């Protein structure tokens, strides 16, 4: 269970993960050593799972964001494992979620443009025998994307 100080630590780290331990400690009214101890504990408990740089995709010419709904050809463990193992290796697939409803998976995919997305679907996904159907929804405009979890 997280106490108030742990929650304050997580809020501060979510907004500025590069903050020094000293600055972090003073922002939540702790000394450096107990603050560092709490951070290490949160990391060991897999509450903090990493520290990442936020990169603007458009700066890398990644201009197209697509959500692809995928239906597998059969509802089996082997088909699911084959699919998940394959898409996990694809760098353009940012997220893979098992969903309920008429589709089995929802993929979040980023691409340079629509032509490169089409090639990706045809060459990277379309050749998988375990896939029965792919339905793509192209994001026209991303209004916002939150990275911080509510605490």
Secondary structure, DSSP 8 states (H G I E B T S, - for coil): ---HHHHHHHHHHHH-TT--HHHHHHHTT--HHHHHHHHHHHHHTTSS--------GGGGT--EEEEEEEEESS-SHHHHHHHHHHHHT-TTEEEEEE--SS-SEEEEEEESSHHHHHHHIIIIITT-TTEEEEEEEE-S-------S---
